[in-house]
Amino acid sequence: MNISEISAKDLTREVKVEVPKGEIENKLVSKLEELKNTVQLKGFRPGKVPLNHLRRVFGQRLMPEIIEETIKETSAKVLSDRNEKPAIQPKINFYDGKPSEEKEKEAIDKVINAEKELSYTMIYEIIPEIISPKYETISITKRVAKVTAEDIKEALDRIAAENKSYEERKSAEKSKDGDQLTIDFIGKIDGEVFDGGSANDAPLVIGSGAFIPGFEEQLKDVKNGDEINVKVKFPDDYQVEHLAGKDAVFETKIKKIEKPVATKVNEDFSKKLGFENLQKLKDQISEQLEKDYESISKSDLKRKLMDGLDEKLKFDLPPTLVSDEADIIWNNYKRDIESSGKKIEDVVKDEKKTKKEYDEIAKRRVKLGLFFNKIAEDETITVTDDEVNRALFEQARNYPGQESEIIKFYQENPNAMVQIKSPLIEDKVVDFILTKVKVKNENVTRSELLGHDHDQNHDHDHDHDTKPKKKSSTKAKVAKDKDGSTNAKPKTTKNKK
C-alpha cells in the first residue's frame, strides 16, 4: 500500500491511497478458497471446484465486498500511521477530478475487473491538539439558597390549590367559572349520533381547558337539572380524521354543580396526601426543595464553568463539525417556531444576523464538546449500563403511554443513544473539573437563585436534539377502550403525546 499526502491545510487533510492489484488478487483468492470448501456446484464434488471456475462464477459478486473491506482496513491504517483522529467520517473518492457518480462507478468497475489497482483519496478533518487550561486560573461562584419556612408555606399553598375540595351548590344557584360539573352528554353531527361522542357522569371543571374550545363557556350560568345543546366545532387537527373540522352538537344534562372551597392545610389534609402528619409533609417538601435548589445551583455553576473554559480554551475547530452543529441548532429553532403555528419571518426580522448568532453558539458547543471528550478519554471517565438505563427510562417517562416505543427507538438507534450517554459523561467530566478549579459559595435568596437561573441563556448547554418527536397533542382527546374501539370525546388530554 502506498500513501501520499495531497494537501494539509488547517485541520483538513487529503490523502491518496494506492493498493496494488496483487493485494486485491490475494484477498480474492483467499475468499475463493474459503468458498471452495462449502459451495456446491453442479458437475463438481464438494471441495473439488477449480479456482478459475469459482472466479468466473463468484468473482464479480465477491469483489465489491473485498473492495469495501480493503478500504476500511487501509483507511484505518492511514489514520493510525499518521496518528490522526478524524473529526468526521472520511470522504472516499475513487476518481481524481470533479466528483461524478458515473466516473466513480467506472473507476470501481475497473478495479472489479482487475483492469487497474485500487486507488482512492481520503478527505477528512482531524481533531485538533487540545491543551487543558490551568484550572487554578479559573474562579467561579456557586450561588446557594437555603430552604426557608416561607418557601415551605408557599409550596403547601400550591399543593392545597392543586387538591381543591368541592361542595354542592344550592339548587337555585347557577354555575360559575371554577365550578366542577357532573354531566351526561350525547354528541351528534348532522343530527346523527357518532361513536364515542357520549358519556355519563363526566366530571368537568369550568375553565380547566379540558374540553373542546367553546364547550366549557356554554356551561356557565346553568342550574342543576338544566338540559342544553352545546354547539362546538371539532379542531381541524383532531386525531379522528372523519370528525376533524366538523360542527357538532352535544345534548348535555347538568346533574351536579359543585363550587370550590378553600382547602385547609392541616393534619387531615396531610393524611389525605398519604403522610403521617403535617410535619412529615413539611419535611418532605423541605427535602424536595433542597434537591431542587441544589440542582439549580449546580446548573448555574456548570454554565459559569463553561463560560470560564470557553475563554481559556484556544484551538482550531473542525469546520464541518461547526457547520453541522449550526444546522442542527437552526433547524431545531425553526421547527419550534413552525410547531407554534408561526412562520420564521414572523419571528426573525434579520435571519442573517440571527443565524450568525447561532453559528457562535455552535462554535462554543463544538469547542466544549471536544474538550469534554478529551478529558473523558484522558481520565477514563465512563458511564455504566445501569446509569444509561436509568437515564433512558427517565427520558421515556416524558412520553406517557409511549414508554416502550421510546426505549425501543433509542436502543435501535446508536446515534440517538449517544444523546443519552453524552450528558451523563459530561456531568462526570464537569464534576471532575470542579474539583480542580476555585469554587466559592455565595448565599442568596430563593428568588435570587431562581431569577438568576431563569435569566440564563440556555443555548449555552450543548446537548444535541436527536430525539424522537412527541406525538402532537390535540384539543380533543382520543381514548381507546379495552375492546379497541376509539372514543371521540370533547376532551383535551394533558399528557405529552
C-alpha positions in Angstrom: 0.0 0.0 0.0 1.3 3.4 -0.9 0.2 6.6 0.9 0.8 10.1 -0.2 -0.4 13.4 1.2 -2.1 15.6 -1.3 -2.8 18.5 1.0 -2.9 19.5 4.6 -4.5 22.9 5.3 -5.5 23.8 8.8 -7.4 20.8 10.1 -8.4 19.4 6.6 -6.4 16.5 5.1 -6.5 14.9 1.7 -4.5 11.7 1.4 -4.1 9.3 -1.6 -4.1 5.6 -1.0 -3.0 3.0 -3.6 -3.4 -0.7 -3.2 -1.6 -2.9 -5.8 -3.7 -5.3 -7.8 -1.7 -8.2 -6.3 -3.1 -7.4 -2.8 -6.6 -7.4 -4.1 -5.9 -10.6 -6.0 -4.7 -12.3 -2.8 -7.8 -11.3 -1.0 -10.0 -12.7 -3.8 -8.1 -16.0 -3.8 -8.5 -16.2 -0.1 -12.2 -15.7 -0.3 -12.5 -18.3 -3.1 -10.5 -20.8 -1.1 -13.0 -20.4 1.7 -15.9 -20.8 -0.7 -14.4 -23.8 -2.3 -14.9 -26.0 0.8 -18.6 -25.0 1.2 -20.0 -24.3 -2.2 -21.9 -27.0 -4.2 -21.9 -26.6 -8.0 -23.4 -29.0 -10.5 -20.8 -31.3 -12.0 -18.2 -30.9 -9.2 -17.7 -32.7 -6.0 -17.5 -30.6 -2.8 -14.1 -29.1 -2.4 -13.0 -30.0 -5.9 -14.2 -26.9 -7.8 -11.3 -25.3 -9.7 -10.4 -21.8 -8.5 -10.7 -20.4 -12.1 -14.2 -21.7 -12.3 -15.1 -20.2 -8.9 -13.6 -16.9 -10.1 -15.8 -16.9 -13.2 -19.0 -17.7 -11.1 -18.4 -15.7 -8.0 -15.6 -13.2 -8.7 -17.8 -10.3 -9.7 -20.0 -10.8 -6.6 -17.1 -11.0 -4.1 -15.1 -8.0 -5.4 -17.4 -5.2 -4.0 -17.1 -6.8 -0.6 -13.3 -7.1 -0.9 -13.0 -3.5 -2.0 -15.1 -2.3 0.9 -13.1 -4.4 3.4 -9.8 -3.2 1.9 -10.9 0.5 2.1 -12.0 0.0 5.7 -8.6 -1.6 6.6 -6.4 0.7 4.7 -8.1 3.9 5.7 -7.9 2.9 9.4 -4.2 2.2 8.9 -3.6 5.6 7.3 -5.1 7.3 10.3 -3.1 5.1 12.7 0.2 5.6 10.9 -0.4 9.4 10.8 -1.5 9.4 14.4 -4.6 11.4 13.5 -8.2 11.2 14.8 -10.9 12.2 12.3 -13.5 14.7 13.4 -15.8 13.4 10.7 -16.2 10.3 8.7 -13.6 10.5 5.9 -15.0 11.0 2.4 -13.7 8.5 -0.1 -13.3 9.4 -3.8 -12.3 6.9 -6.4 -11.9 9.3 -9.2 -9.4 12.2 -9.4 -11.2 15.3 -10.5 -14.6 16.8 -10.3 -17.0 14.4 -8.3 -19.1 12.4 -10.7 -21.2 9.3 -9.9 -20.6 8.0 -13.4 -16.8 8.4 -13.2 -16.7 6.9 -9.7 -18.7 3.8 -10.9 -16.4 3.5 -13.9 -13.3 3.6 -11.7 -14.7 0.9 -9.3 -15.7 -1.3 -12.2 -12.1 -1.3 -13.5 -10.9 -2.5 -10.1 -13.6 -5.2 -10.0 -12.5 -6.3 -13.5 -8.8 -6.3 -12.4 -8.1 -3.6 -15.0 -6.4 -1.3 -12.5 -5.2 -1.1 -9.0 -7.4 0.2 -6.1 -6.8 3.9 -5.8 -8.7 6.4 -3.7 -8.4 9.6 -1.9 -9.5 10.3 1.7 -10.7 13.8 2.6 -11.3 14.4 6.3 -10.9 16.8 9.2 -8.9 16.0 12.2 -9.4 16.6 15.9 -7.1 19.4 16.9 -4.5 19.3 19.6 -6.3 20.3 22.8 -4.3 21.6 25.7 -6.1 21.8 29.0 -6.1 25.2 30.6 -4.6 25.9 34.0 -7.6 25.1 36.2 -6.3 27.2 39.1 -6.7 30.3 36.9 -10.5 29.7 36.7 -12.5 31.0 39.7 -16.3 30.7 39.8 -19.0 31.3 42.4 -21.7 28.8 43.4 -24.9 30.5 44.3 -26.5 28.7 47.3 -30.0 29.2 48.7 -31.4 27.7 51.9 -35.0 26.5 52.3 -37.0 28.8 54.5 -40.3 28.5 56.3 -41.8 30.8 53.8 -40.7 28.6 50.9 -42.4 25.6 52.6 -45.6 27.6 53.2 -45.7 28.7 49.5 -45.3 25.1 48.4 -48.0 23.9 50.8 -50.4 26.6 49.4 -49.6 25.4 45.9 -50.3 21.8 46.8 -53.6 22.8 48.5 -54.6 24.7 45.4 -53.9 21.7 43.3 -56.0 19.5 45.6 -59.2 21.5 45.7 -62.3 20.4 47.6 -65.8 21.0 46.3 -69.2 21.3 47.9 -72.5 21.1 46.1 -74.2 24.4 45.3 -77.8 25.1 46.3 -80.4 24.0 43.6 -81.2 27.6 42.7 -77.5 28.7 42.3 -76.0 29.0 38.8 -72.6 27.6 37.8 -69.6 29.9 37.7 -66.0 29.7 36.4 -64.1 27.2 38.5 -67.1 25.1 39.4 -67.0 21.3 38.9 -69.9 19.9 37.0 -71.1 16.4 36.6 -72.8 16.0 33.2 -74.2 13.5 30.7 -73.8 14.3 27.1 -74.7 12.8 23.7 -72.7 14.1 20.7 -74.3 14.5 17.2 -73.1 15.6 13.8 -75.8 16.5 11.2 -78.3 15.1 13.7 -76.7 11.7 13.8 -75.1 10.2 17.0 -71.4 9.4 16.3 -69.4 6.7 18.0 -67.5 7.6 21.2 -69.2 11.0 21.5 -71.3 10.3 24.5 -70.7 9.9 28.3 -72.5 9.7 31.6 -71.4 11.3 34.9 -68.5 13.0 33.2 -66.7 15.5 35.6 -65.8 18.9 34.2 -64.2 21.9 35.8 -65.3 25.1 34.0 -62.2 27.0 32.9 -59.9 24.0 33.1 -59.5 23.9 29.3 -60.2 20.1 29.4 -62.9 20.1 26.7 -63.0 21.4 23.2 -62.7 25.2 22.9 -66.2 26.7 23.3 -67.7 23.8 25.2 -67.0 24.9 28.8 -68.0 28.5 28.2 -71.5 27.4 27.3 -71.9 25.7 30.7 -71.6 28.9 32.7 -74.8 30.3 34.4 -76.6 26.9 34.2 -78.5 25.3 37.1 -78.7 21.7 38.3 -81.0 19.7 36.1 -80.8 22.0 33.1 -80.6 20.4 29.7 -78.8 22.4 27.0 -77.4 21.9 23.5 -73.7 22.8 23.4 -72.6 23.7 19.9 -68.9 23.3 19.1 -66.6 22.6 16.2 -64.0 19.8 16.3 -60.4 21.1 15.9 -59.0 20.8 12.4 -56.1 18.7 13.8 -58.5 16.3 15.6 -56.9 12.8 15.6 -60.1 11.1 14.4 -59.9 12.2 10.8 -63.6 11.9 9.9 -64.5 14.2 12.8 -61.8 16.9 12.2 -63.3 20.3 11.5 -66.9 19.1 11.8 -69.6 21.0 13.6 -71.2 19.1 16.5 -74.0 19.4 18.9 -73.7 17.8 22.4 -77.1 17.3 24.1 -76.0 17.9 27.7 -77.7 17.4 31.0 -76.4 19.1 34.2 -76.5 16.5 37.0 -74.5 18.2 39.7 -72.8 21.6 40.3 -70.1 21.9 42.9 -68.2 25.1 43.9 -64.6 25.1 45.1 -63.9 25.6 48.8 -60.7 26.6 50.4 -58.5 23.6 51.4 -57.3 23.8 54.9 -53.7 22.7 55.4 -53.9 20.6 58.5 -53.3 17.1 59.8 -56.3 15.7 57.9 -55.1 17.3 54.7 -51.6 15.7 55.2 -53.1 12.3 55.8 -55.3 12.6 52.7 -52.0 13.0 50.8 -50.6 9.9 52.4 -48.4 11.5 55.1 -48.5 10.5 58.8 -48.9 14.1 59.9 -48.4 17.7 58.8 -44.8 17.8 59.9 -43.9 14.8 57.8 -45.4 16.6 54.8 -43.4 19.7 55.6 -40.2 17.6 55.9 -40.8 16.0 52.5 -41.4 19.4 50.9 -38.2 20.8 52.5 -36.2 17.8 51.3 -37.5 18.2 47.8 -36.9 21.9 47.7 -33.3 21.4 48.9 -32.8 19.0 46.0 -34.4 21.5 43.5 -32.2 24.3 44.8 -29.1 22.2 44.6 -29.9 21.2 41.0 -30.4 24.8 40.0 -27.2 25.9 41.8 -25.2 23.2 40.0 -26.8 24.1 36.7 -25.8 27.7 37.2 -22.3 26.6 38.3 -21.9 24.4 35.2 -22.8 27.4 33.0 -20.2 29.5 34.7 -17.6 26.8 34.4 -18.4 26.6 30.7 -18.0 30.4 30.4 -14.6 30.2 32.1 -13.5 27.3 29.9 -14.7 29.0 26.7 -12.5 31.9 27.4 -9.4 29.8 28.3 -9.6 27.2 25.5 -7.8 28.1 22.4 -7.7 25.7 19.4 -9.0 25.5 15.9 -12.4 23.9 15.3 -13.2 21.3 12.5 -15.3 23.4 10.1 -17.7 20.6 9.2 -18.5 19.9 12.9 -19.3 23.5 13.4 -21.5 23.8 10.3 -23.3 20.6 11.1 -24.0 21.8 14.7 -25.1 25.2 13.5 -27.6 23.5 11.1 -28.9 21.3 14.0 -29.5 24.4 16.2 -31.0 26.5 13.4 -33.3 23.7 12.2 -34.5 23.0 15.8 -35.2 26.7 16.2 -37.2 26.8 13.0 -39.1 23.7 13.9 -40.1 25.1 17.3 -41.4 28.3 15.6 -43.3 26.3 13.0 -44.8 24.0 15.6 -46.3 27.0 17.3 -48.1 27.9 14.1 -45.9 30.8 13.1 -43.6 31.3 10.2 -39.9 32.0 10.6 -40.2 35.5 9.1 -42.9 36.3 11.7 -40.3 35.9 14.5 -36.9 36.5 12.9 -36.5 40.0 11.5 -32.9 39.6 10.4 -32.3 36.0 9.5 -28.7 36.5 8.5 -27.9 38.2 11.9 -29.8 35.6 13.9 -28.0 32.7 12.0 -24.7 34.3 12.8 -25.6 34.3 16.5 -26.4 30.6 16.3 -23.1 30.0 14.5 -21.3 31.4 17.5 -23.3 29.1 19.8 -22.4 26.2 17.5 -18.7 27.0 17.8 -19.0 27.1 21.6 -20.8 23.8 21.7 -18.2 22.1 19.4 -15.3 23.6 21.4 -16.6 22.4 24.8 -17.7 19.1 23.4 -14.2 18.3 22.0 -12.7 19.4 25.3 -15.0 17.3 27.4 -14.4 14.2 25.1 -10.6 14.7 25.6 -10.9 14.9 29.4 -13.2 11.8 29.5 -10.6 9.9 27.5 -7.6 11.1 29.4 -9.2 10.5 32.8 -11.0 7.3 31.7 -14.4 8.7 32.6 -17.2 6.4 31.6 -20.8 5.6 32.5 -22.2 2.2 33.5 -25.0 0.3 31.8 -27.2 0.9 34.9 -26.6 4.7 34.7 -27.5 4.7 31.0 -30.6 2.6 31.6 -31.8 4.8 34.4 -31.4 7.9 32.2 -33.2 6.1 29.3 -36.2 5.2 31.5 -36.2 8.7 32.8 -36.3 10.0 29.2 -39.1 7.6 28.3 -41.2 8.9 31.2 -41.5 12.2 29.4 -43.7 10.4 26.8 -46.7 8.9 28.9 -48.2 5.9 27.1 -45.2 5.6 24.7 -42.5 4.5 27.1 -41.8 1.1 25.4 -41.6 2.5 21.9 -39.4 5.4 23.1 -37.0 2.9 24.8 -37.0 0.8 21.6 -36.2 3.8 19.5 -33.1 4.6 21.5 -32.0 1.0 21.7 -32.2 0.6 18.0 -30.6 3.9 17.1 -26.9 4.2 18.2 -26.8 7.9 17.3 -29.8 8.6 19.5 -28.4 6.6 22.3 -25.3 8.8 22.2 -27.7 11.6 23.3 -28.5 9.6 26.5 -24.9 8.8 27.3 -23.2 12.1 26.4 -24.9 14.3 29.1 -24.0 11.6 31.7 -20.4 11.6 30.8 -20.4 15.4 30.5 -21.8 15.7 34.1 -19.0 13.4 35.3 -16.4 15.5 33.5 -17.8 18.7 34.9 -17.7 17.2 38.4 -14.1 16.2 37.8 -13.1 19.7 36.6 -14.9 21.4 39.5 -12.5 19.6 41.9 -9.7 21.4 40.1 -11.0 25.0 39.8 -11.6 27.5 42.5 -15.2 27.4 43.7 -16.6 29.9 46.2 -20.1 29.6 47.8 -22.3 32.7 47.8 -25.5 32.6 49.9 -28.5 34.0 48.0 -32.3 34.1 48.5 -34.6 31.7 46.7 -35.9 34.5 44.4 -32.3 35.5 43.5 -31.4 31.9 42.7 -34.5 31.2 40.6 -34.4 34.6 38.9 -30.7 34.2 38.0 -31.4 30.7 36.7 -34.3 31.7 34.6 -32.4 34.6 33.1 -29.6 32.5 31.8 -29.1 31.8 28.1 -29.9 28.1 27.9 -28.2 27.9 24.5 -25.0 27.6 26.5 -25.9 23.9 27.0 -24.7 21.8 24.2 -26.9 18.7 24.2 -27.9 17.7 20.7 -31.5 17.1 19.7 -31.7 13.7 18.1 -34.7 12.5 19.9 -37.9 11.0 18.7 -40.6 13.7 18.2 -43.5 13.6 20.6 -46.9 12.8 19.1 -48.7 16.1 18.5 -51.4 16.7 21.1 -54.8 18.0 20.0 -57.6 19.9 21.7 -59.7 16.7 21.7 -58.9 13.5 23.5 -58.9 10.2 21.6 -59.1 7.3 24.0 -59.3 3.6 23.4 -61.5 1.3 25.3 -60.3 -2.2 26.3 -62.1 -3.6 23.2 -60.0 -1.4 21.0 -62.8 0.9 19.9 -62.0 4.6 19.6 -63.8 7.2 21.8 -64.1 10.7 20.4 -64.9 12.9 23.3 -64.9 16.7 23.6 -61.9 16.5 25.9 -58.3 17.6 25.9 -55.5 15.5 27.2 -52.9 17.0 29.5 -50.4 14.2 28.8 -47.5 14.7 26.5 -48.4 12.7 23.4 
